[in-house]
Amino acid sequence: MSPPTVPAPVLQFFSGQFLEWAVVFLVLAVVAWIVGARGVAGLSMTVAKWLVIVFLVLMLVSIVL
């Protein structure tokens, strides 16, 4: 009689959705800059920058694992 088999853990890889949202906020920032809404443009660029940083960190983690 063989021992019971344990299923292998399913690894959840990063989907890249942070990068998609970063591009959306980047486009929003450019459009707001063209229109002249400097506050919205600055905030959108800040959000886009942080989303890119989170994307890069998660990408490195998924490569290492």
N, C-alpha and C positions, 0 to 999 in steps of 0.2 A: 504494500500500500504506500503510495507516494504522499509526501506532505502537501498540505493545501498551498496553492499558489497565491501569492499576494500581488495584486496588480501594481504596475509601475506608476509612480506619481506622475500626474499630468502637469507638465511645465506650462505656465502661462507666459507667453512671450508678449513683449510690448507691441502694441498695434500701431503706434505712430500717430494717434489721434491728437496728441499735444502739438505736434508739428502742424497739423491741419488747422488747429485753432490759432496757432501763432501766425500762420499766413493770413487767416481771416482778420485778426487784429492788426496785422501789418497793413493790409489793404484799407481797413477802416481808418488807420492813422494817416495814410497817404491821402485818402479822400478828404478827411477832416482838415488836413493841412492845406489842401488846395482850396477848400471852401473858406478857410480862415478861422476855424475853430481850434485855436492852439491848445486849449485845455483838454479837449477830447483827443486831439492828436497825441499830446504828451502822455496822457493816461493810456491810450491804446498802445503806444510804443513800449511803455513800461510793462504792460501785460504781455505783449508779444515777446519782449526780451526774457521775461521770467519763464514763459512757456517753452521757449527755445532752450533755456538752461535746464529745465526739468526734462525735456526731451533728450538732451544730450546725456544727462545723468542716467536716465532710465535705459538709454541705448547702451551705455557702457556697462551697466549692471546686467543687461540681458546678454551682452557679448561674453562677459566673464562667466556667467552661469551657463 
